[in-house]
Amino acid sequence: GQDTVARLVAALRSREAAAVWLSTMGPWGPPVYVAVLVAQVFTAVVPGHALLVAAGYVYGFKAGLLLNILGEIGGSQVVFWLARRQARPRAYRLLRRYGMSRWITAANRLNITFFLVCFWVPVIPSNAANYLAGLSRLSFPAFLFANLVGRLPGLTMATLIGSHGLEFSWTQWAGLAILGAVAIISGRILTPRLERRFLNRRRQGKGEKEVGLVET
């Protein structure tokens, strides 16, 4: 009822409220949490950081990180697919409403690099990037790569803050630094290769279409 909705809205805004809400769910907590996180991803502009931190606080680092990956990255891929296959006009209207439709040209030109930057630096809300990717020429696997490399450092940090506060050991700080470095290096090494493969496929597709036109 209205009380449940009010608690959910409060959970999106406050780590404490989110932790209380999750702790009252019992064994239903994890699946309900993932469902709520996926639903939050659909909102495009409403941040879910309080939920990410609360998952680490309630479920611990390992379980919390797994739930955050399933909800955040899984939800992002679902939004991408829907924007690409089922709801392109609606996705475009949503981006235009928030003044973000102008980024489509940049997304098509920069491909994976654009979305990595969006996830590392708040150029646009990361949830809006899911819709934008669905409207761009980026493939599903390429966006999954950008999603994992771009979001994983932030998800790890949010979950760690929930499970440990900011009282990390030197080993944990070193692990975070290594994770961030691996994400950046992976992006620098793999992004150009993926973009070249993407461009080659586009050229091959155009070539096949031209051959078909000539033959007919």
N, C-alpha and C positions, 0 to 999 in steps of 0.2 A: 504494500500500500504506500501511502504518502510517506510514512515513517521510513520505509526501506529506501525510497528514492532520496529522501533527505540525508540518510546515512551515507549513501553512495556518493552524493554530491560532496559531502564533507570529506569523504575518504580521498577524493581526487585532489583536495586542497591541502590536506594535513596528514603528515606521516602518522601522528598519534591516532587520529580518527581512523585512518586506514588500518592500522594495526589492531585497534579495538574491533573494528568491523570484521576483519579476517579471523580474529581469534574466536568470535562468536559463531563462526560457520561450521566448526568441527571438521569432520572428514570431508564435507562438501567444500571446504575452503579452497583447496588447490584448483579443482576444475572450475568452480565459480569465479575464482580470481582470474584464471586464464581467459574465461569468457568475457569478464568485465574489461580486462586489458585489451582484448581484441576489439570490443565495442568502443573503447576509448580511442583506439587508433582510427576508427571511422570518423571521428569528430573533426579531423583535419587540424584544428587549432587549439584544442584543449590539452594541456600537458598532463602527463601521467606520472611525473617524477615521484610524487608522494607515494603512489602505489608501488613503484619499483623499490623504493627504500623500505617500505613496510614489508614487502615480501622477504627481504633479507632479515629484517627484525623478527618476523614471526616464524619463518621456516628455516632460517640459517642460510649460510652463503651458498652451498652447493645446490640445495633444493630451490632456494629463492632464485638463483641465477638461471636454473633450468626453466622454471616457471616464467621468468621474465623473457627468456629467449623465445619460448613457445608463444607467449602472448604478444610480445612486441614485434618480433621478426616474422612470426607466423601470420599475425594479423596484417602486417604491412604487405606481405605477399598476396594475401587474400584481397586487400584493397586494390593492389596493382592489377590483379587478374580481373576484378570486377570493372575497374575503370577502363581496362583494355577491351574486354569482351562483351560486357553487359550494359554498362552505364556511362558511355563516353559523353553524351550530351550533358548528363547530370553532373559528372565530374568536372567538365569544363565550366559549367555555370557556378559550381561551388568555388572553383579557383578564381573565377572572374569576380565573384562577390567579395572576396578578400583581397582583390588586387594582385593576384599571383599568376594570372594566365600569361602575363608578358614573359614569364620565365621559360615557356615552352620552347622558344627558339634557342635559348642558351642551352637547355637540356639536350636538344637534338644535336647541337654543334659540339658540345663537350662530352656527351654520353656519360660513361661511368664516372669520370672525373667530377662532373657537376654534382652528382649525388653523394659521392664521398665527401666533397666539401660541405654539402648541406648537412650531412650527419656529423661531421667533425666541428663545423662552425655554424652557428645559428643564422644562416643566410635567410632561410625561410623556415617555418615550423616543420619539423621532421615528418610529422604526420601528413602535412600537405604535400610533401615530396613523394609520398606513395601515389597520390592521385596524379601528380605531375608526371611521374615515371610511366604510369599507365597510358597517358596521353602522348608520350614521346615514342621514339623508335627503339628504345632500349628493350632487349629481350628479357624474358622471365629469368633465365639463369644469370644473366649479367646483373640484373637488379638484385638478385639473391646474394651475389658476391658483394655488391656495394652495401647491401643491408647488413651482412655479417661483419665485414671489415669496418664499416662505418659506425655501426651501433654497438658492437661488442665491448669496446673500451668503456663507453658510457654506462652500459648495462652492468658491467663488472663493478665499476666504481660505485654506482648507486646501490647495488646489492651489498657491497662491502660496507658502505656507510651504515646501512640498515643492520647488518649482522655484527659489526665491530665498532660502530661509531667512527670517530677519526683516530682512534687509538690503534693504529696499525703497527705491526712489528717491522723491523728493517727488511725482513724477508718479504713481507707483503708489499711494502713500498717498492722494493726491487722488482717483484712480480708485476706490479702495475706498470712500472716504467718499461719493463721488457714487453709487456702486452701492447702498450702504446707504440713502442718502437717497431714491433713486429707488424702491427696494423698499418703504420705509415710506410714501412719498407715494402710490405706486400702490395699496398696500393700503388706505390711508385713503380714496382717491377711488373706486376700483373696487369695494371690498368692499360698501359700502352699496347700490350699484347692482345688483350681482349678487344680493345678498340680497333686494332688492325684487323682482327678476325671478323668483327662486326662489319667494318667497311668493305672487306673482301666479299663477304656474303651478300651485301647490298649490291656490289658491282656485278657479281655473278648472277644475281636475280635479275638485274636490269639487262644483262647480256642475254640471258635466256629468253626474256620477254621480247627483246629486239629480234633475236633469231626466229622466234615464233611468228612475229609480224612479217618478217621477210618471207618465210616459208609459205604463209597463207596468201 
